[in-house]
Amino acid sequence: MNMDEGTILTTMPPDHLSQNSGVQIAIFRHRVSEILLHNTIYDVVPVSSKIAVLDARLPVKQAFKIMHDEGLSLVPLWDDQQQTITGMLTASDFVLILRKLQRNIRSLGHEELEMHSVSAWKEAKLQFYGGPDVAAIQRRPLIHVKDSDNLMDVALAIIRNEISSVPIFKPSTDSSGMPLLGLATLPGIMKFLCSKLQEQPEGYSFLQNQIVSMPIGTWSPHTGKASNRQLRTSRPSTPLNSCLDLLLEDRLSSIPIVDNNGALLDVYSLSDIMALAKNDVYTRIELEQVTVEHALELQYQVNGRRQCHTCLSTSTFLEVLEQLSAPGVRRLVVIEPRSRFVEGIISLRDAFTFLIA
């Protein structure tokens, strides 16, 4: 389906999972495990690609300007003293820095972005935040994988640590001095997995199940499906600061924006905050006074309008996985086709958590 173009493609709906669904799921997961355990990162990493790396000594303001100009929502950090990659700079960091500046805008001013290096910010941010913020930003060693790791280990490293991608390190004997081979992401693994599963009759058959019949995703109570998490949405009139708080506290990458009837209007993502780095817009606004609607308009001005990634409750598991394997697609909003009422959300992490139990 493509709701933006007003077309809906439908097929005969397959039967829901039978009473032996537990057995079917167990067999399917076994197939998935076999594929992931017997293939390595080289099966999903492009033969040739470009990756951006930032010096950790860069001023924060300059680092975020580069990220905006290059269209990056996260980037590895190089420590020249240690001669290795020591961390990642993300859109979440930008949000936390902006919140700090907003709290101290009159006493500190925006010169702090000019003065502070990225490494200094990383070292000090636990001192800047307390209470509920600490759980989301506790310091930990850099999560990484080796180029020899199988895809199961790579997927688990991303899911268990609640990150969007993980650096791939080459052997220390490599003569180039740069240990970084690339970044592993769940969409890349998902695309490879989908192609392999469709080659197997049993796997292809299971993929034809409707998503509504499967224990996956976060759903609205009115659908009657149980969920481990509450379905979160926001309104266009919501202050941007409140929306960002919700994303950080619930560890979400994006949230559906709905009208008064609960119909989908757009999606606001943490990475959208990078639009405020263009022409230093963040120096001229206050997060409490900017609405989500205004923030989305700024995003449109920078990157143009975009399509919301959606699916139906009757979409097949295969259709959902194929959409989630596309670059940049982290979650699908499940909508009712005529009203666009938000019925649920299926994230990439939801899909992998189900696939590998």
C-alpha positions as CSV (number, residue, x, y, z in Angstrom):
1,M,0.0,0.0,0.0
2,N,1.0,3.6,-0.5
3,M,-1.3,5.9,1.4
4,D,0.4,9.0,0.1
5,E,-0.5,8.1,-3.5
6,G,-3.9,6.9,-2.5
7,T,-3.5,3.4,-3.7
8,I,-4.0,0.1,-1.8
9,L,-2.9,-3.2,-3.1
10,T,-4.5,-6.2,-1.5
11,T,-4.1,-10.0,-1.7
12,M,-6.3,-12.8,-0.4
13,P,-5.7,-12.8,3.3
14,P,-3.8,-15.9,4.5
15,D,-5.1,-17.9,7.4
16,H,-4.1,-16.9,10.9
17,L,-1.6,-18.9,12.8
18,S,-3.2,-22.3,13.7
19,Q,-3.5,-23.7,17.2
20,N,-0.1,-25.2,16.7
21,S,1.4,-21.7,16.3
22,G,3.9,-22.4,19.1
23,V,5.3,-25.3,17.1
24,Q,5.3,-23.2,13.9
25,I,7.1,-20.3,15.5
26,A,9.7,-22.6,17.1
27,I,10.5,-24.2,13.7
28,F,10.7,-20.9,12.0
29,R,13.0,-19.5,14.7
30,H,15.2,-22.5,14.2
31,R,15.5,-21.7,10.5
32,V,16.3,-18.1,11.4
33,S,19.0,-19.1,13.9
34,E,20.7,-21.4,11.4
35,I,20.9,-18.6,8.8
36,L,22.3,-16.1,11.3
37,L,24.7,-18.5,13.0
38,H,26.3,-19.7,9.7
39,N,26.9,-16.3,8.1
40,T,29.2,-13.5,9.1
41,I,29.2,-9.7,8.9
42,Y,30.9,-9.9,5.5
43,D,27.6,-11.3,4.1
44,V,25.8,-8.0,4.8
45,V,28.6,-5.3,4.6
46,P,29.0,-3.7,1.2
47,V,32.1,-4.5,-0.7
48,S,32.8,-0.8,-1.1
49,S,31.3,2.0,1.0
50,K,32.2,5.3,2.7
51,I,32.0,5.9,6.4
52,A,32.4,9.2,8.3
53,V,34.5,9.4,11.4
54,L,34.8,12.5,13.6
55,D,37.8,13.5,15.7
56,A,36.7,13.6,19.4
57,R,38.6,16.9,19.9
58,L,36.2,18.7,17.5
59,P,34.0,21.4,19.1
60,V,30.5,20.2,19.6
61,K,29.0,22.9,17.4
62,Q,31.3,22.0,14.5
63,A,30.6,18.3,15.0
64,F,26.9,18.7,14.8
65,K,27.2,21.0,11.8
66,I,29.1,18.3,10.0
67,M,26.5,15.6,10.9
68,H,23.7,17.8,9.6
69,D,25.6,18.6,6.3
70,E,26.4,15.0,5.7
71,G,22.9,13.7,6.7
72,L,24.2,11.7,9.6
73,S,22.2,10.8,12.8
74,L,25.2,9.1,14.4
75,V,28.9,8.9,13.8
76,P,31.9,7.1,15.3
77,L,34.5,9.2,17.3
78,W,38.2,8.8,16.8
79,D,40.5,9.3,19.8
80,D,43.9,10.4,18.6
81,Q,45.7,9.6,21.8
82,Q,44.3,6.0,22.0
83,Q,44.5,5.6,18.3
84,T,41.1,3.9,18.1
85,I,37.3,4.5,18.0
86,T,36.2,5.2,21.5
87,G,32.5,6.2,21.1
88,M,29.6,7.4,19.0
89,L,28.0,10.8,18.7
90,T,24.3,10.6,18.1
91,A,21.2,12.7,17.7
92,S,20.3,11.9,21.3
93,D,23.5,13.7,22.3
94,F,22.3,16.7,20.4
95,V,19.0,16.6,22.2
96,L,20.7,16.4,25.7
97,I,23.1,19.2,24.9
98,L,20.2,21.5,23.7
99,R,18.2,20.7,26.9
100,K,21.3,21.7,29.0
101,L,21.7,24.9,27.0
102,Q,18.0,25.7,27.3
103,R,18.2,25.4,31.1
104,N,21.2,27.7,31.4
105,I,20.7,29.9,28.3
106,R,21.1,33.2,30.0
107,S,24.0,32.3,32.3
108,L,26.0,30.2,29.8
109,G,25.0,31.2,26.3
110,H,25.6,29.2,23.2
111,E,29.4,29.8,23.4
112,E,29.6,26.6,25.3
113,L,29.0,24.7,22.1
114,E,32.0,26.6,20.6
115,M,34.2,25.8,23.6
116,H,33.4,22.2,24.5
117,S,34.9,19.4,22.5
118,V,32.9,16.3,21.8
119,S,35.1,14.3,24.2
120,A,34.6,16.8,27.0
121,W,30.9,16.6,26.5
122,K,31.0,12.8,26.6
123,E,33.0,12.9,29.9
124,A,30.8,15.5,31.6
125,K,27.3,14.7,30.5
126,L,26.5,12.5,33.6
127,Q,27.2,15.6,35.7
128,F,24.8,17.6,33.7
129,Y,21.8,15.3,34.2
130,G,20.3,13.6,37.2
131,G,17.1,11.8,38.2
132,P,15.3,10.2,35.3
133,D,17.9,11.1,32.8
134,V,20.6,9.0,34.3
135,A,19.0,5.7,33.2
136,A,19.2,6.7,29.6
137,I,22.8,7.9,29.5
138,Q,24.9,5.9,31.9
139,R,28.5,5.7,30.8
140,R,29.6,2.3,29.4
141,P,32.4,1.0,27.2
142,L,32.0,1.3,23.5
143,I,29.8,-1.6,22.2
144,H,31.4,-3.2,19.1
145,V,31.6,-6.4,17.2
146,K,34.5,-8.2,15.4
147,D,34.5,-8.8,11.6
148,S,34.6,-12.5,12.3
149,D,31.4,-12.5,14.4
150,N,28.3,-14.3,13.1
151,L,25.2,-12.4,12.3
152,M,23.4,-13.7,15.4
153,D,26.0,-12.2,17.7
154,V,25.8,-8.9,15.8
155,A,22.0,-8.7,16.0
156,L,22.1,-9.6,19.7
157,A,24.7,-6.9,20.4
158,I,22.4,-4.2,18.8
159,I,19.2,-5.4,20.4
160,R,20.4,-6.1,23.9
161,N,22.2,-2.7,24.1
162,E,19.3,-0.8,22.6
163,I,21.4,0.9,19.9
164,S,20.7,1.5,16.3
165,S,24.0,0.3,14.9
166,V,27.3,-1.2,16.1
167,P,30.9,-0.5,14.9
168,I,32.7,-3.5,13.3
169,F,36.3,-3.8,14.3
170,K,39.0,-5.5,12.2
171,P,41.8,-7.5,13.7
172,S,44.4,-5.5,15.7
173,T,47.1,-6.8,13.3
174,D,45.7,-4.8,10.5
175,S,48.4,-2.4,9.2
176,S,46.1,0.5,8.3
177,G,45.9,1.7,11.9
178,M,42.1,2.3,11.6
179,P,40.3,-0.6,13.3
180,L,36.9,0.4,11.9
181,L,35.6,-1.7,9.1
182,G,32.1,-0.2,9.1
183,L,28.8,0.0,10.9
184,A,26.5,-3.0,11.2
185,T,22.8,-2.2,11.2
186,L,19.6,-4.3,11.7
187,P,18.2,-3.3,8.3
188,G,21.2,-4.8,6.5
189,I,20.9,-8.1,8.4
190,M,17.1,-8.1,7.9
191,K,17.4,-7.7,4.1
192,F,19.9,-10.6,4.0
193,L,17.7,-12.7,6.2
194,C,14.5,-12.1,4.1
195,S,16.3,-13.3,1.0
196,K,17.5,-16.5,2.6
197,L,14.1,-17.3,4.2
198,Q,12.3,-17.0,0.9
199,E,14.5,-19.6,-0.6
200,Q,13.1,-22.1,1.9
201,P,9.5,-23.4,1.5
202,E,8.9,-23.6,5.2
203,G,10.2,-20.1,5.8
204,Y,8.3,-18.6,2.9
205,S,5.0,-20.2,4.1
206,F,5.4,-18.8,7.6
207,L,6.1,-15.3,6.2
208,Q,2.7,-15.2,4.7
209,N,1.0,-14.9,8.1
210,Q,-0.9,-11.7,8.8
211,I,0.9,-9.4,11.2
212,V,-2.2,-9.1,13.4
213,S,-2.1,-12.8,14.2
214,M,1.5,-12.7,15.5
215,P,2.8,-11.7,18.9
216,I,4.8,-8.8,17.7
217,G,4.7,-5.0,18.1
218,T,2.9,-2.4,20.3
219,W,-0.8,-2.1,19.8
220,S,-3.7,0.2,20.8
221,P,-5.9,-1.4,23.5
222,H,-9.0,-1.1,21.1
223,T,-7.4,-3.8,18.9
224,G,-7.7,-6.4,21.7
225,K,-4.0,-7.4,21.2
226,A,-1.8,-7.5,24.3
227,S,1.4,-5.4,24.4
228,N,4.3,-5.2,26.8
229,R,4.5,-1.4,26.2
230,Q,2.1,1.5,26.0
231,L,1.4,2.8,22.5
232,R,2.7,6.3,22.5
233,T,1.5,9.1,20.2
234,S,1.8,12.9,20.2
235,R,-0.2,15.9,18.8
236,P,1.0,18.7,16.5
237,S,0.4,21.2,19.3
238,T,2.6,19.3,21.8
239,P,5.7,21.3,22.9
240,L,8.8,19.9,21.2
241,N,10.5,19.6,24.6
242,S,7.7,17.3,25.9
243,C,7.9,15.1,22.8
244,L,11.7,14.8,23.2
245,D,11.3,13.9,26.8
246,L,8.9,11.1,25.9
247,L,11.3,9.8,23.2
248,L,14.3,9.7,25.6
249,E,12.4,8.3,28.7
250,D,10.8,5.5,26.7
251,R,13.9,4.9,24.6
252,L,12.0,5.4,21.4
253,S,13.5,6.5,18.0
254,S,10.3,8.1,16.8
255,I,6.7,8.7,17.7
256,P,3.5,9.0,15.5
257,I,1.9,12.5,15.3
258,V,-1.9,12.2,15.2
259,D,-4.9,14.5,15.0
260,N,-7.7,14.7,17.5
261,N,-9.3,11.6,16.1
262,G,-6.1,9.6,16.4
263,A,-5.4,9.6,12.6
264,L,-1.8,9.6,11.5
265,L,-0.4,12.9,10.3
266,D,3.3,12.4,10.4
267,V,6.1,10.8,12.5
268,Y,8.7,12.8,14.5
269,S,12.0,11.1,15.0
270,L,15.0,11.8,17.3
271,S,17.1,12.2,14.2
272,D,14.8,15.1,13.1
273,I,16.5,17.2,15.8
274,M,19.5,17.6,13.5
275,A,17.4,19.9,11.3
276,L,17.9,22.5,14.0
277,A,21.7,22.5,13.3
278,K,21.1,24.2,9.9
279,N,22.1,27.8,10.2
280,D,22.2,27.5,14.0
281,V,18.4,27.5,14.3
282,Y,18.7,26.1,17.8
283,T,20.3,29.3,19.0
284,R,17.2,31.3,18.2
285,I,14.4,29.1,19.6
286,E,13.4,27.7,23.0
287,L,12.3,24.0,23.0
288,E,9.4,24.8,25.4
289,Q,7.9,27.3,23.0
290,V,8.3,25.3,19.8
291,T,5.6,22.9,18.9
292,V,6.0,19.5,17.2
293,E,4.2,21.0,14.2
294,H,6.8,23.8,14.0
295,A,9.7,21.4,14.4
296,L,8.3,19.3,11.5
297,E,8.0,22.4,9.3
298,L,11.7,23.1,10.0
299,Q,12.5,19.5,9.0
300,Y,10.5,19.9,5.8
301,Q,12.5,23.1,5.0
302,V,15.7,21.3,5.3
303,N,15.0,17.9,3.9
304,G,11.6,18.2,2.1
305,R,8.5,16.3,2.9
306,R,8.8,12.6,3.3
307,Q,6.5,9.5,3.3
308,C,5.3,7.9,6.5
309,H,6.2,4.3,6.5
310,T,3.0,2.4,7.3
311,C,1.4,-1.0,7.0
312,L,-2.0,-2.6,7.7
313,S,-2.9,-5.1,10.4
314,T,-3.6,-7.5,7.5
315,S,-0.1,-7.0,6.0
316,T,1.9,-10.2,5.8
317,F,4.9,-10.8,8.0
318,L,7.0,-10.8,4.8
319,E,5.7,-7.4,3.7
320,V,6.5,-6.0,7.1
321,L,10.0,-7.4,7.1
322,E,10.8,-6.2,3.6
323,Q,9.8,-2.7,4.5
324,L,11.9,-2.8,7.7
325,S,14.9,-3.9,5.7
326,A,14.9,-0.7,3.7
327,P,17.6,1.9,4.8
328,G,16.3,4.4,7.2
329,V,13.1,2.6,8.1
330,R,13.2,1.8,11.8
331,R,9.5,1.2,12.5
332,L,6.1,0.9,10.7
333,V,2.9,2.6,11.9
334,V,0.0,0.2,11.7
335,I,-3.0,2.2,10.4
336,E,-6.6,1.6,9.6
337,P,-6.7,2.1,5.8
338,R,-9.6,4.5,5.5
339,S,-9.4,6.6,8.6
340,R,-5.6,6.3,9.0
341,F,-6.3,5.7,12.7
342,V,-3.1,4.5,14.4
343,E,-3.6,0.9,15.6
344,G,-0.1,0.0,16.5
345,I,3.6,0.2,15.8
346,I,6.1,-2.5,14.7
347,S,9.7,-1.6,15.1
348,L,12.8,-3.2,13.6
349,R,13.8,-4.2,17.2
350,D,10.3,-5.8,17.7
351,A,10.8,-7.9,14.5
352,F,14.3,-9.2,15.5
353,T,13.2,-9.8,19.1
354,F,10.5,-12.1,17.8
355,L,12.7,-13.7,15.2
356,I,15.5,-14.7,17.6
357,A,13.4,-15.0,20.8
